[in-house]
Amino acid sequence: MLQLAKHANAALMFFLELGVLFSVGYWGFTLSPSWAIKLLAGLGGPALFIAAWALFGAGGGANATFPLTGLARAALEILWFGGGALALYASGLTTSAAVFFALFVLNAVLRIVWKQV
């Protein structure tokens, strides 16, 4: 049963990662009435987040170009997932932002307790 919970927590991490990209894209497309700015922010924002994650965080650091560990990894995750929550908040989705960040905190605590980091 514990193994199933650990797998569910790993799946939650994956869906949270996708949620960050969706949140930043959504924020970008709500940023301005101008379609040029919408396209730039709506596609460019997630592209920047993808680049940062690929460089420093992919695969728990195992697949990253410059893997981070310890406090640096914790700071990356807080900035990454906090950025997703802030994007939702800036889009006017305050409840979604709070739920998203609470799920990230729960996921992070469980990964630490279960040594999934």
C-alpha positions, 0 to 999 in steps of 0.5 A, a space after each residue: 500500500 505504501 508503494 502505491 502511495 509513493 507512485 501516486 506521489 511521483 505521478 502528482 509531481 509529474 502532473 504538477 510539472 505540467 500544471 506549471 507549464 499550463 499555468 504560465 501559458 494561461 497567464 501569458 495569454 491573459 496578459 494583454 489584449 494584444 495578440 502579439 504580446 499574448 503569443 509572446 508571453 503565452 508561448 515564451 513563458 512556458 518555453 523559458 520554464 522548460 529551458 530552466 527545468 531541462 537545465 537544472 531539474 529534469 528527472 529529479 536532477 538525473 536528466 538535467 544538464 546541470 543537476 542541483 542538489 540540496 538547498 539549490 534543488 529546493 530553491 529551484 523547486 520553490 521558484 518553479 512551482 511557486 512561479 506556476 502558482 503566481 502565474 495562476 494568481 496573476 491570472 485572477 485564479 486565486 483559489 486555483 493558485 492556493 490549491 496548486 501551491 498546497 499540492 506542491 507543499 504536500 508533494 514536497 513533504 511526502 517526497 522528503 519523508 519517503 526519501 523520493 528526492 
